[in-house]
Amino acid sequence: MTNCLRFLLVTVILMIISCKDAQEPKVFSEEGKALKGYDPVAFFTEHKPVLGKEEFPYNYNDALWLFASESNLNKFKNNPEKYQPQYGGYCAFGMSKGYKAPVEIDTWSIVEGELYFNYNKDVQKEWTKDQENLIDIADENWMQFDDQ
């Protein structure tokens, strides 16, 4: 193989890798865990963030979810749409502006039976000022990301 062909092959491989890395995952995760390892069901049942346990894992929507109990794991398995956060767990306010942003777990809220997160407490305050309208806008924006 000539040097020119090697260079071209390496360039194409690097372009593919960088494009793949540029695509953000559908579900917000840190250290390979959706919601930073917090149990999504607990927000509904215990009304607070509860760390999931490694012994109750579940792969769903290209993400690893952890649960605090087998009961919560089964609830999620039976109805993931009910318990998974909106916008893949990305910031609701950010999604209303058209981008995916990471979140802090302590910014959670449940609005009309759906789980939302925000970037931080200051962003959450802005989001709650016009929540209904921003949810409508974020829902529209999410469809563009969800189709990818």
Biotite code that builds the C-alpha atoms (Angstrom):
import biotite.structure as struc

atoms = struc.array([
    struc.Atom([0.000, 0.000, 0.000], chain_id="A", res_id=1, res_name="MET", atom_name="CA", element="C"),
    struc.Atom([1.420, 3.386, -0.940], chain_id="A", res_id=2, res_name="THR", atom_name="CA", element="C"),
    struc.Atom([1.904, 6.164, 1.571], chain_id="A", res_id=3, res_name="ASN", atom_name="CA", element="C"),
    struc.Atom([-0.786, 8.181, -0.175], chain_id="A", res_id=4, res_name="CYS", atom_name="CA", element="C"),
    struc.Atom([-3.322, 5.362, 0.195], chain_id="A", res_id=5, res_name="LEU", atom_name="CA", element="C"),
    struc.Atom([-2.378, 4.835, 3.854], chain_id="A", res_id=6, res_name="ARG", atom_name="CA", element="C"),
    struc.Atom([-2.807, 8.538, 4.520], chain_id="A", res_id=7, res_name="PHE", atom_name="CA", element="C"),
    struc.Atom([-6.196, 8.522, 2.801], chain_id="A", res_id=8, res_name="LEU", atom_name="CA", element="C"),
    struc.Atom([-7.325, 5.424, 4.729], chain_id="A", res_id=9, res_name="LEU", atom_name="CA", element="C"),
    struc.Atom([-6.232, 6.888, 8.090], chain_id="A", res_id=10, res_name="VAL", atom_name="CA", element="C"),
    struc.Atom([-7.952, 10.180, 7.256], chain_id="A", res_id=11, res_name="THR", atom_name="CA", element="C"),
    struc.Atom([-11.222, 8.436, 6.412], chain_id="A", res_id=12, res_name="VAL", atom_name="CA", element="C"),
    struc.Atom([-11.072, 6.320, 9.591], chain_id="A", res_id=13, res_name="ILE", atom_name="CA", element="C"),
    struc.Atom([-10.420, 9.404, 11.725], chain_id="A", res_id=14, res_name="LEU", atom_name="CA", element="C"),
    struc.Atom([-13.313, 11.227, 10.071], chain_id="A", res_id=15, res_name="MET", atom_name="CA", element="C"),
    struc.Atom([-15.639, 8.304, 10.804], chain_id="A", res_id=16, res_name="ILE", atom_name="CA", element="C"),
    struc.Atom([-14.511, 8.130, 14.430], chain_id="A", res_id=17, res_name="ILE", atom_name="CA", element="C"),
    struc.Atom([-14.889, 11.883, 14.956], chain_id="A", res_id=18, res_name="SER", atom_name="CA", element="C"),
    struc.Atom([-18.367, 11.884, 13.405], chain_id="A", res_id=19, res_name="CYS", atom_name="CA", element="C"),
    struc.Atom([-19.387, 8.976, 15.611], chain_id="A", res_id=20, res_name="LYS", atom_name="CA", element="C"),
    struc.Atom([-18.020, 10.726, 18.710], chain_id="A", res_id=21, res_name="ASP", atom_name="CA", element="C"),
    struc.Atom([-19.772, 13.960, 17.751], chain_id="A", res_id=22, res_name="ALA", atom_name="CA", element="C"),
    struc.Atom([-23.149, 12.234, 17.961], chain_id="A", res_id=23, res_name="GLN", atom_name="CA", element="C"),
    struc.Atom([-24.435, 12.496, 21.470], chain_id="A", res_id=24, res_name="GLU", atom_name="CA", element="C"),
    struc.Atom([-26.153, 9.437, 22.912], chain_id="A", res_id=25, res_name="PRO", atom_name="CA", element="C"),
    struc.Atom([-29.940, 9.334, 23.066], chain_id="A", res_id=26, res_name="LYS", atom_name="CA", element="C"),
    struc.Atom([-29.835, 9.075, 26.858], chain_id="A", res_id=27, res_name="VAL", atom_name="CA", element="C"),
    struc.Atom([-27.830, 11.367, 29.125], chain_id="A", res_id=28, res_name="PHE", atom_name="CA", element="C"),
    struc.Atom([-25.279, 9.302, 30.990], chain_id="A", res_id=29, res_name="SER", atom_name="CA", element="C"),
    struc.Atom([-22.086, 9.685, 32.951], chain_id="A", res_id=30, res_name="GLU", atom_name="CA", element="C"),
    struc.Atom([-19.578, 6.908, 33.458], chain_id="A", res_id=31, res_name="GLU", atom_name="CA", element="C"),
    struc.Atom([-21.763, 4.738, 31.243], chain_id="A", res_id=32, res_name="GLY", atom_name="CA", element="C"),
    struc.Atom([-24.811, 4.987, 33.482], chain_id="A", res_id=33, res_name="LYS", atom_name="CA", element="C"),
    struc.Atom([-28.105, 6.650, 32.592], chain_id="A", res_id=34, res_name="ALA", atom_name="CA", element="C"),
    struc.Atom([-29.009, 9.430, 35.026], chain_id="A", res_id=35, res_name="LEU", atom_name="CA", element="C"),
    struc.Atom([-25.587, 9.103, 36.650], chain_id="A", res_id=36, res_name="LYS", atom_name="CA", element="C"),
    struc.Atom([-26.719, 5.779, 38.104], chain_id="A", res_id=37, res_name="GLY", atom_name="CA", element="C"),
    struc.Atom([-29.878, 7.076, 39.802], chain_id="A", res_id=38, res_name="TYR", atom_name="CA", element="C"),
    struc.Atom([-33.033, 4.979, 39.776], chain_id="A", res_id=39, res_name="ASP", atom_name="CA", element="C"),
    struc.Atom([-35.645, 6.649, 37.521], chain_id="A", res_id=40, res_name="PRO", atom_name="CA", element="C"),
    struc.Atom([-38.552, 4.852, 39.214], chain_id="A", res_id=41, res_name="VAL", atom_name="CA", element="C"),
    struc.Atom([-37.597, 6.211, 42.657], chain_id="A", res_id=42, res_name="ALA", atom_name="CA", element="C"),
    struc.Atom([-38.375, 9.774, 41.574], chain_id="A", res_id=43, res_name="PHE", atom_name="CA", element="C"),
    struc.Atom([-41.991, 8.663, 41.207], chain_id="A", res_id=44, res_name="PHE", atom_name="CA", element="C"),
    struc.Atom([-42.251, 6.266, 44.136], chain_id="A", res_id=45, res_name="THR", atom_name="CA", element="C"),
    struc.Atom([-39.974, 7.809, 46.764], chain_id="A", res_id=46, res_name="GLU", atom_name="CA", element="C"),
    struc.Atom([-40.125, 11.398, 45.510], chain_id="A", res_id=47, res_name="HIS", atom_name="CA", element="C"),
    struc.Atom([-36.360, 11.821, 45.786], chain_id="A", res_id=48, res_name="LYS", atom_name="CA", element="C"),
    struc.Atom([-33.164, 10.785, 43.997], chain_id="A", res_id=49, res_name="PRO", atom_name="CA", element="C"),
    struc.Atom([-32.050, 7.289, 44.996], chain_id="A", res_id=50, res_name="VAL", atom_name="CA", element="C"),
    struc.Atom([-28.884, 5.689, 43.646], chain_id="A", res_id=51, res_name="LEU", atom_name="CA", element="C"),
    struc.Atom([-29.406, 2.471, 41.789], chain_id="A", res_id=52, res_name="GLY", atom_name="CA", element="C"),
    struc.Atom([-27.460, -0.664, 42.617], chain_id="A", res_id=53, res_name="LYS", atom_name="CA", element="C"),
    struc.Atom([-25.159, -2.600, 40.323], chain_id="A", res_id=54, res_name="GLU", atom_name="CA", element="C"),
    struc.Atom([-27.121, -5.788, 41.047], chain_id="A", res_id=55, res_name="GLU", atom_name="CA", element="C"),
    struc.Atom([-30.255, -4.346, 39.405], chain_id="A", res_id=56, res_name="PHE", atom_name="CA", element="C"),
    struc.Atom([-29.103, -3.249, 35.929], chain_id="A", res_id=57, res_name="PRO", atom_name="CA", element="C"),
    struc.Atom([-31.147, -2.978, 32.755], chain_id="A", res_id=58, res_name="TYR", atom_name="CA", element="C"),
    struc.Atom([-30.061, -2.025, 29.242], chain_id="A", res_id=59, res_name="ASN", atom_name="CA", element="C"),
    struc.Atom([-32.676, 0.068, 27.497], chain_id="A", res_id=60, res_name="TYR", atom_name="CA", element="C"),
    struc.Atom([-32.497, 2.606, 24.689], chain_id="A", res_id=61, res_name="ASN", atom_name="CA", element="C"),
    struc.Atom([-28.722, 2.122, 24.332], chain_id="A", res_id=62, res_name="ASP", atom_name="CA", element="C"),
    struc.Atom([-28.138, 3.008, 27.987], chain_id="A", res_id=63, res_name="ALA", atom_name="CA", element="C"),
    struc.Atom([-27.448, 1.189, 31.242], chain_id="A", res_id=64, res_name="LEU", atom_name="CA", element="C"),
    struc.Atom([-30.055, 1.972, 33.886], chain_id="A", res_id=65, res_name="TRP", atom_name="CA", element="C"),
    struc.Atom([-29.595, 1.051, 37.547], chain_id="A", res_id=66, res_name="LEU", atom_name="CA", element="C"),
    struc.Atom([-32.361, 0.458, 40.053], chain_id="A", res_id=67, res_name="PHE", atom_name="CA", element="C"),
    struc.Atom([-32.514, 0.510, 43.837], chain_id="A", res_id=68, res_name="ALA", atom_name="CA", element="C"),
    struc.Atom([-34.612, -2.659, 43.995], chain_id="A", res_id=69, res_name="SER", atom_name="CA", element="C"),
    struc.Atom([-35.850, -5.540, 41.908], chain_id="A", res_id=70, res_name="GLU", atom_name="CA", element="C"),
    struc.Atom([-39.350, -4.108, 42.242], chain_id="A", res_id=71, res_name="SER", atom_name="CA", element="C"),
    struc.Atom([-38.268, -0.822, 40.629], chain_id="A", res_id=72, res_name="ASN", atom_name="CA", element="C"),
    struc.Atom([-36.407, -2.706, 37.901], chain_id="A", res_id=73, res_name="LEU", atom_name="CA", element="C"),
    struc.Atom([-39.562, -4.670, 37.093], chain_id="A", res_id=74, res_name="ASN", atom_name="CA", element="C"),
    struc.Atom([-41.706, -1.531, 37.064], chain_id="A", res_id=75, res_name="LYS", atom_name="CA", element="C"),
    struc.Atom([-39.344, 0.042, 34.553], chain_id="A", res_id=76, res_name="PHE", atom_name="CA", element="C"),
    struc.Atom([-39.174, -3.102, 32.398], chain_id="A", res_id=77, res_name="LYS", atom_name="CA", element="C"),
    struc.Atom([-42.977, -3.266, 32.289], chain_id="A", res_id=78, res_name="ASN", atom_name="CA", element="C"),
    struc.Atom([-43.426, 0.396, 31.339], chain_id="A", res_id=79, res_name="ASN", atom_name="CA", element="C"),
    struc.Atom([-40.196, 2.250, 30.505], chain_id="A", res_id=80, res_name="PRO", atom_name="CA", element="C"),
    struc.Atom([-42.068, 5.103, 28.798], chain_id="A", res_id=81, res_name="GLU", atom_name="CA", element="C"),
    struc.Atom([-43.696, 5.961, 32.121], chain_id="A", res_id=82, res_name="LYS", atom_name="CA", element="C"),
    struc.Atom([-40.445, 6.179, 34.084], chain_id="A", res_id=83, res_name="TYR", atom_name="CA", element="C"),
    struc.Atom([-37.709, 7.281, 31.715], chain_id="A", res_id=84, res_name="GLN", atom_name="CA", element="C"),
    struc.Atom([-36.993, 11.001, 31.800], chain_id="A", res_id=85, res_name="PRO", atom_name="CA", element="C"),
    struc.Atom([-38.088, 13.281, 29.009], chain_id="A", res_id=86, res_name="GLN", atom_name="CA", element="C"),
    struc.Atom([-35.508, 14.217, 26.349], chain_id="A", res_id=87, res_name="TYR", atom_name="CA", element="C"),
    struc.Atom([-33.359, 11.246, 27.312], chain_id="A", res_id=88, res_name="GLY", atom_name="CA", element="C"),
    struc.Atom([-32.593, 12.864, 30.648], chain_id="A", res_id=89, res_name="GLY", atom_name="CA", element="C"),
    struc.Atom([-30.994, 15.920, 29.032], chain_id="A", res_id=90, res_name="TYR", atom_name="CA", element="C"),
    struc.Atom([-31.820, 19.414, 30.282], chain_id="A", res_id=91, res_name="CYS", atom_name="CA", element="C"),
    struc.Atom([-35.439, 20.365, 29.534], chain_id="A", res_id=92, res_name="ALA", atom_name="CA", element="C"),
    struc.Atom([-34.592, 24.062, 29.248], chain_id="A", res_id=93, res_name="PHE", atom_name="CA", element="C"),
    struc.Atom([-31.674, 23.300, 26.932], chain_id="A", res_id=94, res_name="GLY", atom_name="CA", element="C"),
    struc.Atom([-33.922, 21.173, 24.754], chain_id="A", res_id=95, res_name="MET", atom_name="CA", element="C"),
    struc.Atom([-36.389, 24.071, 24.537], chain_id="A", res_id=96, res_name="SER", atom_name="CA", element="C"),
    struc.Atom([-33.489, 26.054, 23.033], chain_id="A", res_id=97, res_name="LYS", atom_name="CA", element="C"),
    struc.Atom([-32.619, 23.209, 20.650], chain_id="A", res_id=98, res_name="GLY", atom_name="CA", element="C"),
    struc.Atom([-29.607, 21.543, 22.241], chain_id="A", res_id=99, res_name="TYR", atom_name="CA", element="C"),
    struc.Atom([-28.692, 18.694, 24.551], chain_id="A", res_id=100, res_name="LYS", atom_name="CA", element="C"),
    struc.Atom([-27.146, 19.745, 27.838], chain_id="A", res_id=101, res_name="ALA", atom_name="CA", element="C"),
    struc.Atom([-26.031, 17.697, 30.841], chain_id="A", res_id=102, res_name="PRO", atom_name="CA", element="C"),
    struc.Atom([-27.992, 17.855, 34.075], chain_id="A", res_id=103, res_name="VAL", atom_name="CA", element="C"),
    struc.Atom([-27.682, 17.801, 37.832], chain_id="A", res_id=104, res_name="GLU", atom_name="CA", element="C"),
    struc.Atom([-29.816, 15.166, 39.519], chain_id="A", res_id=105, res_name="ILE", atom_name="CA", element="C"),
    struc.Atom([-31.118, 17.572, 42.182], chain_id="A", res_id=106, res_name="ASP", atom_name="CA", element="C"),
    struc.Atom([-32.938, 19.576, 39.484], chain_id="A", res_id=107, res_name="THR", atom_name="CA", element="C"),
    struc.Atom([-35.566, 16.915, 38.869], chain_id="A", res_id=108, res_name="TRP", atom_name="CA", element="C"),
    struc.Atom([-39.281, 17.560, 38.698], chain_id="A", res_id=109, res_name="SER", atom_name="CA", element="C"),
    struc.Atom([-42.353, 15.629, 37.678], chain_id="A", res_id=110, res_name="ILE", atom_name="CA", element="C"),
    struc.Atom([-44.801, 17.586, 35.552], chain_id="A", res_id=111, res_name="VAL", atom_name="CA", element="C"),
    struc.Atom([-48.077, 15.928, 34.541], chain_id="A", res_id=112, res_name="GLU", atom_name="CA", element="C"),
    struc.Atom([-46.600, 12.501, 35.237], chain_id="A", res_id=113, res_name="GLY", atom_name="CA", element="C"),
    struc.Atom([-43.368, 13.038, 33.311], chain_id="A", res_id=114, res_name="GLU", atom_name="CA", element="C"),
    struc.Atom([-39.831, 13.297, 34.703], chain_id="A", res_id=115, res_name="LEU", atom_name="CA", element="C"),
    struc.Atom([-37.688, 16.305, 33.744], chain_id="A", res_id=116, res_name="TYR", atom_name="CA", element="C"),
    struc.Atom([-34.184, 17.483, 34.624], chain_id="A", res_id=117, res_name="PHE", atom_name="CA", element="C"),
    struc.Atom([-32.298, 20.745, 34.212], chain_id="A", res_id=118, res_name="ASN", atom_name="CA", element="C"),
    struc.Atom([-28.684, 21.816, 33.888], chain_id="A", res_id=119, res_name="TYR", atom_name="CA", element="C"),
    struc.Atom([-28.580, 23.395, 37.358], chain_id="A", res_id=120, res_name="ASN", atom_name="CA", element="C"),
    struc.Atom([-30.865, 25.098, 39.896], chain_id="A", res_id=121, res_name="LYS", atom_name="CA", element="C"),
    struc.Atom([-30.592, 28.525, 38.199], chain_id="A", res_id=122, res_name="ASP", atom_name="CA", element="C"),
    struc.Atom([-31.635, 27.070, 34.856], chain_id="A", res_id=123, res_name="VAL", atom_name="CA", element="C"),
    struc.Atom([-34.438, 25.189, 36.566], chain_id="A", res_id=124, res_name="GLN", atom_name="CA", element="C"),
    struc.Atom([-35.796, 28.482, 37.950], chain_id="A", res_id=125, res_name="LYS", atom_name="CA", element="C"),
    struc.Atom([-35.880, 29.934, 34.426], chain_id="A", res_id=126, res_name="GLU", atom_name="CA", element="C"),
    struc.Atom([-37.519, 26.790, 33.086], chain_id="A", res_id=127, res_name="TRP", atom_name="CA", element="C"),
    struc.Atom([-40.300, 26.842, 35.691], chain_id="A", res_id=128, res_name="THR", atom_name="CA", element="C"),
    struc.Atom([-41.233, 30.449, 34.809], chain_id="A", res_id=129, res_name="LYS", atom_name="CA", element="C"),
    struc.Atom([-42.701, 29.335, 31.473], chain_id="A", res_id=130, res_name="ASP", atom_name="CA", element="C"),
    struc.Atom([-42.702, 25.572, 31.884], chain_id="A", res_id=131, res_name="GLN", atom_name="CA", element="C"),
    struc.Atom([-45.786, 24.717, 29.861], chain_id="A", res_id=132, res_name="GLU", atom_name="CA", element="C"),
    struc.Atom([-44.672, 26.684, 26.797], chain_id="A", res_id=133, res_name="ASN", atom_name="CA", element="C"),
    struc.Atom([-41.059, 25.500, 27.085], chain_id="A", res_id=134, res_name="LEU", atom_name="CA", element="C"),
    struc.Atom([-42.177, 21.862, 27.307], chain_id="A", res_id=135, res_name="ILE", atom_name="CA", element="C"),
    struc.Atom([-44.136, 22.275, 24.054], chain_id="A", res_id=136, res_name="ASP", atom_name="CA", element="C"),
    struc.Atom([-41.083, 23.775, 22.343], chain_id="A", res_id=137, res_name="ILE", atom_name="CA", element="C"),
    struc.Atom([-38.736, 21.140, 23.796], chain_id="A", res_id=138, res_name="ALA", atom_name="CA", element="C"),
    struc.Atom([-41.076, 18.353, 22.658], chain_id="A", res_id=139, res_name="ASP", atom_name="CA", element="C"),
    struc.Atom([-40.858, 19.679, 19.091], chain_id="A", res_id=140, res_name="GLU", atom_name="CA", element="C"),
    struc.Atom([-37.074, 20.019, 19.264], chain_id="A", res_id=141, res_name="ASN", atom_name="CA", element="C"),
    struc.Atom([-36.661, 16.540, 20.731], chain_id="A", res_id=142, res_name="TRP", atom_name="CA", element="C"),
    struc.Atom([-38.382, 14.987, 17.717], chain_id="A", res_id=143, res_name="MET", atom_name="CA", element="C"),
    struc.Atom([-35.445, 16.190, 15.580], chain_id="A", res_id=144, res_name="GLN", atom_name="CA", element="C"),
    struc.Atom([-32.938, 14.523, 17.908], chain_id="A", res_id=145, res_name="PHE", atom_name="CA", element="C"),
    struc.Atom([-35.063, 11.412, 18.390], chain_id="A", res_id=146, res_name="ASP", atom_name="CA", element="C"),
    struc.Atom([-35.177, 10.815, 14.621], chain_id="A", res_id=147, res_name="ASP", atom_name="CA", element="C"),
    struc.Atom([-31.381, 10.675, 14.356], chain_id="A", res_id=148, res_name="GLN", atom_name="CA", element="C"),
])
